[in-house]
Amino acid sequence: MEFSYIVDNETFAVSIYYKNQPNTVIFQPDWPNGVQWGSKEEAETWAQLCIESIIDPAAPYAPAGPGLIGEPKIPLELPQ
């Protein structure tokens, strides 16, 4: 996989990296809707879903908050 992630053991903040680059491409200190992570496992699951969404064009976006499902992506229709 070209993406990896780290979840902070204390704050559960998610840092997603591309390849072996030192800078994060996504830093998510809490859920996208502002709710704090409930656990490290919750943050890890979100990170995995976020990476899947980046890699797979058909995968939904990672959920915006706890108990929510990921929003489907709207297909981009290019002019012909």
C-alpha positions as a Markdown table, in Angstrom:
| # | Residue | x | y | z |
|---|---|---|---|---|
| 1 | Met | 0.0 | 0.0 | 0.0 |
| 2 | Glu | 1.3 | 3.4 | -0.8 |
| 3 | Phe | -0.5 | 5.1 | 2.1 |
| 4 | Ser | 0.2 | 4.5 | 5.8 |
| 5 | Tyr | -1.2 | 6.0 | 9.0 |
| 6 | Ile | -0.3 | 6.6 | 12.6 |
| 7 | Val | -2.8 | 7.2 | 15.4 |
| 8 | Asp | -1.4 | 9.0 | 18.5 |
| 9 | Asn | -1.7 | 6.9 | 21.6 |
| 10 | Glu | -2.9 | 9.7 | 23.8 |
| 11 | Thr | -5.0 | 12.1 | 21.6 |
| 12 | Phe | -6.0 | 9.5 | 18.9 |
| 13 | Ala | -5.1 | 12.1 | 16.2 |
| 14 | Val | -4.8 | 10.5 | 12.8 |
| 15 | Ser | -1.8 | 11.3 | 10.5 |
| 16 | Ile | -1.9 | 9.8 | 7.0 |
| 17 | Tyr | 1.2 | 9.6 | 4.9 |
| 18 | Tyr | 1.9 | 8.9 | 1.2 |
| 19 | Lys | 4.7 | 6.5 | 0.5 |
| 20 | Asn | 7.7 | 7.4 | 2.6 |
| 21 | Gln | 7.1 | 11.1 | 2.6 |
| 22 | Pro | 7.8 | 12.8 | 6.0 |
| 23 | Asn | 4.9 | 15.2 | 5.8 |
| 24 | Thr | 1.3 | 14.2 | 6.4 |
| 25 | Val | -1.2 | 14.4 | 3.6 |
| 26 | Ile | -4.1 | 14.2 | 6.0 |
| 27 | Phe | -4.1 | 15.2 | 9.7 |
| 28 | Gln | -7.3 | 14.6 | 11.5 |
| 29 | Pro | -7.2 | 15.4 | 15.2 |
| 30 | Asp | -10.9 | 14.3 | 15.7 |
| 31 | Trp | -13.8 | 13.3 | 13.6 |
| 32 | Pro | -14.4 | 15.6 | 10.6 |
| 33 | Asn | -17.6 | 16.9 | 12.3 |
| 34 | Gly | -15.5 | 18.0 | 15.3 |
| 35 | Val | -16.5 | 15.2 | 17.7 |
| 36 | Gln | -13.5 | 13.8 | 19.6 |
| 37 | Trp | -12.4 | 10.3 | 18.8 |
| 38 | Gly | -13.8 | 7.8 | 21.3 |
| 39 | Ser | -10.9 | 5.4 | 21.2 |
| 40 | Lys | -7.8 | 4.6 | 19.3 |
| 41 | Glu | -9.6 | 1.8 | 17.5 |
| 42 | Glu | -12.3 | 4.2 | 16.3 |
| 43 | Ala | -9.6 | 6.5 | 14.9 |
| 44 | Glu | -7.8 | 3.6 | 13.2 |
| 45 | Thr | -10.9 | 2.4 | 11.5 |
| 46 | Trp | -11.6 | 5.9 | 10.2 |
| 47 | Ala | -8.0 | 6.1 | 8.9 |
| 48 | Gln | -8.4 | 2.8 | 7.1 |
| 49 | Leu | -11.7 | 3.9 | 5.5 |
| 50 | Cys | -10.1 | 7.3 | 4.5 |
| 51 | Ile | -7.3 | 5.5 | 2.8 |
| 52 | Glu | -9.7 | 3.1 | 1.1 |
| 53 | Ser | -11.6 | 6.1 | -0.2 |
| 54 | Ile | -8.5 | 7.7 | -1.6 |
| 55 | Ile | -7.4 | 4.4 | -3.4 |
| 56 | Asp | -10.8 | 3.1 | -4.6 |
| 57 | Pro | -12.8 | 5.6 | -6.7 |
| 58 | Ala | -16.0 | 3.6 | -5.9 |
| 59 | Ala | -15.5 | 3.5 | -2.1 |
| 60 | Pro | -17.5 | 6.0 | -0.1 |
| 61 | Tyr | -15.8 | 8.9 | 1.8 |
| 62 | Ala | -14.8 | 8.1 | 5.3 |
| 63 | Pro | -17.7 | 8.9 | 7.8 |
| 64 | Ala | -17.9 | 12.4 | 9.1 |
| 65 | Gly | -18.8 | 11.4 | 12.7 |
| 66 | Pro | -19.4 | 8.5 | 15.0 |
| 67 | Gly | -22.4 | 6.3 | 14.0 |
| 68 | Leu | -22.5 | 7.8 | 10.5 |
| 69 | Ile | -21.9 | 6.0 | 7.2 |
| 70 | Gly | -19.6 | 7.3 | 4.6 |
| 71 | Glu | -21.2 | 9.5 | 1.9 |
| 72 | Pro | -21.0 | 8.1 | -1.6 |
| 73 | Lys | -18.9 | 9.9 | -4.1 |
| 74 | Ile | -20.7 | 11.6 | -6.9 |
| 75 | Pro | -19.4 | 10.4 | -10.3 |
| 76 | Leu | -17.7 | 13.0 | -12.2 |
| 77 | Glu | -19.1 | 13.4 | -15.7 |
| 78 | Leu | -16.7 | 15.0 | -18.1 |
| 79 | Pro | -17.9 | 16.9 | -21.1 |
| 80 | Gln | -17.5 | 15.0 | -24.3 |
